[in-house]
Every structure is written in structure tokens, then in C-alpha cells.
């Protein structure tokens, strides 16, 4: 017996959700871990996770950026310690020594801009 199975491919897209409001990202739970990844399990309807970030159940959480402005030292230390065994991306402000360093940084930033697209909300 032959069965015709139509296998609908699901398209995915990567989106960066960002807010300037210091509301945090409360009101959701996650599941998974390890090789399978982290997924949004549940989102409370009137929470910042729903209203500001528009998180949906089933979304895969690829990364999270925590901004260090107005953060307690102890909290920053915990975040950095817990992140040690994982792949991390830092955003830095650095005093620049000379012109060569400025040109190197500019070329790196241009390269990143070509590879990353963001959606700001």
C-alpha cells in the first residue's frame, strides 16, 4: 500500500524583540533544554511577556540579552557566573587607543550588521 503523505514544511524566522521600557520579561514559563533547545511553554495573557514581547507558546528562545545599566553588582555577578559554560555575546563600550583600532572595530560592526537583522518594538 502506498500512502500519499503531504508533509507541510513549517517556515521559521529569527526575530529580535527589544524594548526600552524597564519592564522585565515576566509572565512566561519555559521547557526543554540540552540539545532540543529552550521553548516557551506558557505565556500569561496580560504579562510583559505577552504585551511587550509578544511571546507565543512554542517559540524557541535562542538567546536573551540582559542590559547592565542600573543593575545590582550581585545580580550582574550571578548572571556572568551562570553564563560561563555557554556561548555568550557581549556588547561593550571601550575607550579607543588609536586609529587602527577604530578601523578594526568599524569593520567588525559592519560585518555583524550584514549578518543580523533586528525587529525593534
C-alpha positions, -999 to 999 in steps of 0.1 A, spaced: 0 0 0 12 34 -9 1 64 10 5 99 -3 16 120 27 17 157 22 44 169 45 39 207 50 73 223 58 70 249 85 88 281 79 107 297 108 122 332 112 146 346 137 133 378 154 150 401 179 125 416 203 136 446 223 120 472 245 134 504 260 110 501 289 125 486 321 95 462 325 115 430 327 102 398 309 79 383 335 48 362 328 61 331 309 75 297 316 99 276 295 106 239 288 133 218 271 170 222 275 201 204 263 202 196 225 165 202 220 166 239 229 145 261 252 109 267 242 82 290 255 58 267 274 31 291 286 25 329 284 2 348 308 -22 370 289 -17 404 305 20 400 313 50 419 299 60 387 281 27 388 262 21 426 259 56 439 253 75 409 238 45 392 221 59 358 232 39 329 219 37 293 232 60 272 211 85 299 203 121 288 206 142 311 228 176 314 211 192 340 234 185 366 259 202 400 264 203 414 299 213 451 300 237 461 328 226 497 332 212 501 367 218 465 376 229 454 411 265 442 413 254 409 429 229 403 401 254 410 373 279 387 390 254 358 392 244 363 355 280 362 344 289 332 366 259 312 353 268 321 317 304 308 319 299 273 303 277 287 275 281 306 243 280 343 251 278 376 232 290 408 249 281 444 239 309 467 251 318 504 254 356 508 252 380 538 252 398 537 218 436 540 217 443 547 181 430 550 145 439 514 136 417 500 165 388 523 154 390 509 118 391 473 131 360 479 153 342 496 124 348 466 100 337 442 127 305 461 133 298 463 95 302 425 93 278 420 122 252 443 106 252 423 74 246 390 93 220 401 119 186 417 113 166 431 142 130 439 148 126 466 174 93 471 192 
